[in-house]
Amino acid sequence: MNHDLVNLPYARSWRDIPQPVKPRALSREGQWRLFASGLRLGGFIAATLAVGWGVWEIARSLQENPKRMPAAAKAVPVKHLALKTDGHLDAAWLVRTLALPRNASLMELDLLRLRDLLLAHGQVRTATLTRNFPDTLEVRLAEREPVVRLRTDLGGGEVRTLLVAKDGVVFEGAGFASEKLEALPWLAPARLARVEGRIQPIAGLPLVADLLERAQRETARLFATWEIVSLAGLEADDEIEVRTRQGARIVFGTKGEFFPQLAKLDAVWDQLAKASVPPARIDLSLGREVPVSFAAQPLPAPAAADPVKSAFTFRFSPPN
């Protein structure tokens, strides 16, 4: 008769057999060695922290009170300009703008004056200068981005292209790609206010920047046709006028939101694509009604000095 054999785990040696015996307690000598090892490790960590803290305190003390620095360290000339910026200015521009004296040390630099030199360029919104001893001047910049271009006479018949940021600050751009600048609309000629020879910020630019940003995001195909933005009617009529490359004038009201006006413009523009004559003026500032006028061809009769215009009005129903 066959009997089933029970498979028992096979132990190769007595060392493989579990032995639930408490480990042997350390002797006093072993305990002392373990304690001494812990002391050495703790001392090494404490020394490392102390050295790091001391270096940090010395650097902070020298930053706050550079007079404590040894005379030899004060005489080290500036060797490095470290530029950190969120825009387009580069190290070459920084060197030209600061124009540091040759062999000047960090202690000899007037940081407030250098900061004013940087802020004199409208492209620089904020500037922070820090001495990093022994020989590095760190410069941190926050830059403005342009929303429109402007051509103006700076005097003496010199006409120059300038850039205008959304806060109205006018500046000469540096480091921008030509493709980026060519995509910007022009600002219609306007009288620029000057104080002590410096061009003052142009009022109304935050509204223009909001309109252009929304148009570029919501109706990019229409925004691509915009060529000139005029602020002539802003103060008197609360209007911003945009002229397209095809010659049409589009009027936006600043009292209402720009998004509904852009939506109406998009709908009207699709309808006008079927017209045989391009529109001359589209007024989006009147709420539900959008008057559109067309400039017809001048009549051949010499008595017709002005072109004949025709017009009609699109009406939009309020949303349910």
C-alpha positions as CSV (number, residue, x, y, z in Angstrom):
1,M,0.0,0.0,0.0
2,N,1.3,3.4,-1.0
3,H,1.4,6.2,1.6
4,D,1.4,9.9,0.8
5,L,4.6,11.5,2.1
6,V,4.3,14.8,3.8
7,N,6.9,17.3,2.3
8,L,8.7,18.8,5.2
9,P,11.1,21.7,4.8
10,Y,14.6,20.6,4.5
11,A,17.2,22.4,6.6
12,R,20.7,22.2,5.2
13,S,22.4,22.9,8.5
14,W,21.7,23.9,12.1
15,R,22.2,27.5,11.2
16,D,19.1,27.5,9.0
17,I,16.9,26.3,11.9
18,P,15.0,29.3,13.4
19,Q,16.3,30.1,16.9
20,P,14.0,32.4,18.8
21,V,16.7,33.5,21.2
22,K,17.2,37.1,22.3
23,P,20.3,38.7,20.9
24,R,23.2,38.9,23.3
25,A,23.3,42.2,25.1
26,L,26.3,44.5,24.3
27,S,29.1,44.6,26.7
28,R,30.1,47.8,28.3
29,E,33.0,48.2,25.9
30,G,30.7,47.8,22.9
31,Q,28.3,50.3,24.3
32,W,31.1,52.8,24.8
33,R,32.3,52.3,21.2
34,L,28.8,52.8,19.9
35,F,28.4,56.0,22.0
36,A,31.8,57.3,20.9
37,S,30.9,56.7,17.2
38,G,27.6,58.7,17.7
39,L,29.5,61.5,19.3
40,R,32.0,61.7,16.4
41,L,29.2,61.8,13.9
42,G,27.3,64.4,15.8
43,G,30.4,66.5,16.2
44,F,31.1,66.4,12.4
45,I,27.5,67.5,11.6
46,A,27.7,70.3,14.2
47,A,31.1,71.5,12.8
48,T,29.8,71.5,9.3
49,L,26.7,73.5,10.3
50,A,28.8,75.9,12.3
51,V,31.2,76.6,9.3
52,G,28.2,77.1,7.0
53,W,26.5,79.5,9.4
54,G,29.8,81.4,9.9
55,V,30.3,81.8,6.1
56,W,26.7,83.0,5.7
57,E,27.0,85.5,8.6
58,I,30.2,86.9,7.2
59,A,28.7,87.3,3.8
60,R,25.6,88.9,5.2
61,S,27.7,91.2,7.4
62,L,29.8,92.3,4.5
63,Q,26.7,93.0,2.4
64,E,25.1,95.1,5.2
65,N,28.4,96.8,6.3
66,P,31.1,96.5,3.6
67,K,33.4,98.7,5.8
68,R,34.3,95.6,7.7
69,M,35.9,94.1,4.6
70,P,39.7,94.0,4.5
71,A,41.2,96.7,2.4
72,A,42.8,94.1,0.0
73,A,39.3,92.7,-0.7
74,K,37.9,96.1,-1.3
75,A,40.4,96.8,-4.1
76,V,39.4,93.8,-6.2
77,P,38.1,95.1,-9.6
78,V,34.7,94.0,-10.9
79,K,35.2,91.1,-13.2
80,H,31.7,89.8,-13.8
81,L,28.3,91.3,-14.6
82,A,25.6,88.7,-13.9
83,L,22.4,89.6,-15.7
84,K,19.1,87.9,-14.9
85,T,16.0,89.2,-16.8
86,D,12.6,88.2,-17.9
87,G,12.9,89.9,-21.2
88,H,15.1,90.5,-24.2
89,L,18.0,92.6,-23.0
90,D,21.4,91.0,-23.0
91,A,24.8,91.3,-21.3
92,A,26.2,93.5,-24.1
93,W,23.4,96.0,-23.6
94,L,24.1,95.9,-19.8
95,V,27.8,96.6,-20.3
96,R,27.1,99.6,-22.7
97,T,24.4,101.0,-20.4
98,L,26.4,100.8,-17.1
99,A,29.7,101.8,-18.6
100,L,31.6,100.9,-15.4
101,P,35.0,102.6,-15.0
102,R,37.9,100.3,-15.7
103,N,39.3,98.5,-12.7
104,A,36.5,99.8,-10.5
105,S,35.8,97.7,-7.4
106,L,32.4,96.8,-6.0
107,M,32.8,99.2,-3.1
108,E,33.4,102.1,-5.5
109,L,30.1,101.6,-7.4
110,D,27.2,103.9,-6.7
111,L,24.4,101.4,-7.0
112,L,21.6,104.0,-6.8
113,R,23.1,105.9,-9.7
114,L,23.6,102.7,-11.7
115,R,20.0,101.8,-11.0
116,D,18.8,105.1,-12.3
117,L,20.8,104.6,-15.5
118,L,18.9,101.3,-16.1
119,L,15.5,102.7,-15.3
120,A,16.1,105.6,-17.7
121,H,15.5,103.1,-20.4
122,G,11.7,102.6,-20.6
123,Q,12.1,99.0,-21.5
124,V,13.3,98.3,-17.9
125,R,10.4,98.2,-15.5
126,T,12.3,97.3,-12.3
127,A,16.0,96.9,-11.6
128,T,17.9,95.5,-8.6
129,L,21.6,95.5,-8.2
130,T,23.5,93.4,-5.7
131,R,27.2,93.2,-4.8
132,N,28.4,89.7,-4.7
133,F,31.9,89.9,-3.3
134,P,34.6,89.8,-4.2
135,D,34.2,90.7,-7.9
136,T,30.6,90.1,-9.2
137,L,27.8,92.7,-9.7
138,E,24.4,90.9,-10.1
139,V,21.7,92.8,-12.0
140,R,18.0,91.6,-12.0
141,L,15.6,93.2,-14.5
142,A,11.9,93.1,-15.1
143,E,11.1,94.3,-18.6
144,R,8.1,95.9,-20.4
145,E,6.5,94.3,-23.5
146,P,5.3,96.5,-26.3
147,V,1.7,96.6,-27.5
148,V,1.9,99.2,-30.3
149,R,4.5,101.0,-32.4
150,L,4.8,104.8,-32.8
151,R,6.7,107.0,-35.2
152,T,7.6,110.4,-33.9
153,D,9.9,113.3,-34.6
154,L,12.4,113.5,-31.8
155,G,13.6,116.9,-33.0
156,G,15.8,118.1,-35.7
157,G,13.8,116.3,-38.3
158,E,14.8,112.9,-36.9
159,V,11.8,110.5,-37.2
160,R,12.2,107.3,-35.1
161,T,10.1,104.3,-34.4
162,L,9.4,103.8,-30.7
163,L,7.5,101.2,-28.8
164,V,4.7,101.7,-26.3
165,A,3.9,99.3,-23.4
166,K,0.5,98.7,-21.9
167,D,1.1,101.2,-19.1
168,G,1.7,103.9,-21.7
169,V,5.5,104.1,-21.3
170,V,7.3,104.9,-24.6
171,F,10.7,103.4,-25.1
172,E,13.3,102.4,-27.7
173,G,13.2,98.6,-28.0
174,A,16.3,96.5,-27.8
175,G,16.6,92.8,-28.4
176,F,13.2,92.2,-29.9
177,A,12.8,90.0,-33.0
178,S,11.8,92.0,-36.1
179,E,8.9,89.6,-36.7
180,K,7.4,90.4,-33.3
181,L,7.6,94.2,-33.9
182,E,6.2,94.0,-37.4
183,A,3.1,92.3,-36.1
184,L,2.3,95.2,-33.8
185,P,-0.3,97.8,-34.9
186,W,0.8,101.4,-35.2
187,L,-0.5,104.1,-32.9
188,A,-1.9,107.1,-34.8
189,P,0.2,110.2,-34.5
190,A,-0.4,111.9,-31.2
191,R,1.1,114.8,-29.3
192,L,3.6,113.5,-26.9
193,A,4.0,115.3,-23.5
194,R,7.5,115.8,-22.3
195,V,8.9,116.7,-18.9
196,E,12.5,117.7,-18.7
197,G,13.1,116.2,-22.1
198,R,11.6,112.8,-21.3
199,I,8.4,111.5,-23.0
200,Q,5.6,111.0,-20.5
201,P,3.4,107.9,-20.5
202,I,0.5,108.0,-23.0
203,A,-2.9,108.1,-21.4
204,G,-5.4,105.4,-22.5
205,L,-2.9,102.7,-23.3
206,P,-4.3,100.3,-20.7
207,L,-7.6,100.3,-22.6
208,V,-5.9,99.8,-25.9
209,A,-3.8,97.0,-24.5
210,D,-6.9,95.2,-23.2
211,L,-8.7,95.6,-26.6
212,L,-5.7,94.3,-28.6
213,E,-5.1,91.4,-26.2
214,R,-8.7,90.3,-26.4
215,A,-8.8,90.7,-30.2
216,Q,-5.7,88.7,-30.7
217,R,-7.0,85.9,-28.5
218,E,-10.7,85.9,-29.6
219,T,-10.6,87.0,-33.3
220,A,-7.0,86.4,-34.5
221,R,-8.0,86.5,-38.2
222,L,-9.5,90.0,-37.8
223,F,-6.7,91.2,-35.5
224,A,-4.2,90.3,-38.3
225,T,-5.8,93.0,-40.5
226,W,-5.5,95.8,-37.9
227,E,-2.9,98.4,-38.9
228,I,-3.5,101.6,-36.9
229,V,-5.1,102.4,-33.5
230,S,-6.3,106.0,-32.9
231,L,-7.0,107.6,-29.5
232,A,-8.4,110.8,-31.0
233,G,-11.9,110.1,-29.8
234,L,-11.0,108.6,-26.4
235,E,-11.3,111.7,-24.2
236,A,-14.3,113.3,-25.8
237,D,-16.4,110.3,-27.0
238,D,-15.0,107.3,-25.1
239,E,-14.0,105.6,-28.4
240,I,-11.1,103.8,-29.7
241,E,-10.8,103.6,-33.5
242,V,-9.0,100.9,-35.4
243,R,-8.1,101.2,-39.1
244,T,-7.6,98.0,-41.1
245,R,-5.2,97.5,-43.9
246,Q,-8.2,97.6,-46.3
247,G,-9.0,101.1,-45.1
248,A,-12.1,100.3,-43.0
249,R,-12.5,102.2,-39.7
250,I,-13.8,100.2,-36.7
251,V,-15.1,102.1,-33.7
252,F,-15.1,100.5,-30.2
253,G,-16.8,102.0,-27.1
254,T,-14.7,102.0,-24.0
255,K,-17.8,102.2,-21.7
256,G,-18.8,98.6,-22.4
257,E,-17.0,95.3,-22.5
258,F,-14.8,94.6,-25.5
259,F,-15.7,90.9,-25.8
260,P,-19.3,91.5,-26.9
261,Q,-18.2,94.1,-29.4
262,L,-15.6,91.7,-30.9
263,A,-18.3,89.0,-31.2
264,K,-20.5,91.4,-33.1
265,L,-17.7,92.5,-35.3
266,D,-16.9,88.8,-36.1
267,A,-20.6,88.2,-37.1
268,V,-20.8,91.5,-39.2
269,W,-17.6,90.8,-40.9
270,D,-18.8,87.4,-42.1
271,Q,-21.9,89.2,-43.6
272,L,-19.8,91.9,-45.2
273,A,-17.6,89.4,-47.0
274,K,-20.5,88.9,-49.4
275,A,-20.7,92.6,-50.2
276,S,-19.3,93.9,-53.5
277,V,-18.0,97.1,-51.8
278,P,-15.8,97.0,-48.7
279,P,-17.1,98.8,-45.6
280,A,-15.8,102.2,-44.8
281,R,-16.9,102.4,-41.1
282,I,-18.3,100.0,-38.6
283,D,-19.5,101.4,-35.3
284,L,-19.6,98.9,-32.4
285,S,-20.1,101.5,-29.6
286,L,-23.9,101.8,-29.8
287,G,-25.0,98.6,-28.1
288,R,-27.3,96.3,-30.1
289,E,-27.2,98.4,-33.3
290,V,-24.1,98.3,-35.5
291,P,-24.2,101.0,-38.2
292,V,-22.1,100.1,-41.3
293,S,-21.3,102.7,-44.0
294,F,-19.9,102.1,-47.4
295,A,-17.9,104.5,-49.6
296,A,-19.2,104.1,-53.2
297,Q,-17.2,105.1,-56.3
298,P,-17.2,108.8,-57.0
299,L,-19.7,109.9,-59.6
300,P,-18.2,111.0,-62.9
301,A,-20.0,114.3,-62.8
302,P,-17.8,117.2,-61.7
303,A,-20.5,118.4,-59.3
304,A,-20.0,115.4,-57.1
305,A,-17.0,116.6,-55.1
306,D,-17.5,114.0,-52.3
307,P,-17.9,110.3,-52.7
308,V,-21.5,109.0,-52.4
309,K,-22.0,106.9,-49.3
310,S,-24.5,104.2,-48.5
311,A,-25.2,102.7,-45.1
312,F,-27.3,100.2,-43.2
313,T,-27.5,98.9,-39.6
314,F,-27.1,95.4,-38.2
315,R,-29.3,94.8,-35.2
316,F,-28.4,92.2,-32.6
317,S,-31.0,90.7,-30.2
318,P,-30.0,90.4,-26.6
319,P,-29.2,86.8,-25.5
320,N,-32.1,84.9,-23.8
